[in-house]
Amino acid sequence: MRCSGRSVSSVVMQIVAEAAMLIPGVVRVGALRVPVFGVFAAVGLVGALWLSQRTARAAGVDADKLWDAGMFAVVAALVVSRVLVVAMDFRAFLAYPLLVLSLPSLTYGGIALTAMLVWLWLRWKKLPVLRVMDAWAPCAMVLWAALSVGHFVEGTDAGMPTSLPWGVVTPGDHVLGKVHPVQMYALVVAVVLCVVLLRMLTQELRAGMVVSVALVAGGVASFALDMLRQPVESMGSAWLDPSQWVAIVAMVVGILIFVLSEQRDPTLLQKAQKDGSPSGCPLNSNLDERVKEAV
């Protein structure tokens, strides 16, 4: 089979795009309307929770407690997002409660508030926060990958126009023509980061290393991909889009975790003491040996 000058990647992307155009944003099952993006989001959450049971052992966290924390995070995100959307227009909620509750309502403010509630939950349950975040880092990549596919199928978060051979036509768009498949770019980034983070979990690293890499690398990738994405929000004369500010915050938080986690990890300290490490921390053993040689 010859592609008449077209690259294999362009043919594959076009086939995927044409298949996506056959799937509407909402699937009707009788009287029930099921949003396609919601299906992919649910699949991503299930996959992330399933993977967390595998990463828990590698991160040194109790799997059952990590599952409970994950379920709390999901419920908290749903409740917080609905509470915020109701608070924004309570009169509309009283008039059309089901319609308001069905609106997409996950905002950056809701994510921040959910993160705070999850942090309080982890502290209350006396779980090691950094270890939990390490275990969740690859799981977040699974969710990111599923959401990226959902955006691609739904035709949202589309890219800017391009003349590259793998450009795709957004479902329902008859103006821009071929655009960057930014959602597929994000899918590739998420899969690669997931594999890298899973390999990092198999190594003896201090607490917080895995999540710091996830935040910094994910923030850099998200910032770069946003430059190829069609603008959906206007911030007036703001320098950056809201999603780019979020990416910068993620990078800063990742760097802070990396720097602050230089302190000795209690889990590794106990292990080192059992192994008879003279420094009390196996991660700093090479430094201790160099200091002794210098003395």
Helices and strands as residue ranges (DSSP letters): H 8-21, E 26-29, E 32-35, H 36-59, H 63-88, H 90-95, H 97-101, H 108-124, H 129-154, E 168-169, E 178-179, H 182-201, H 209-226, H 242-260, H 266-275, G 282-284, H 285-294
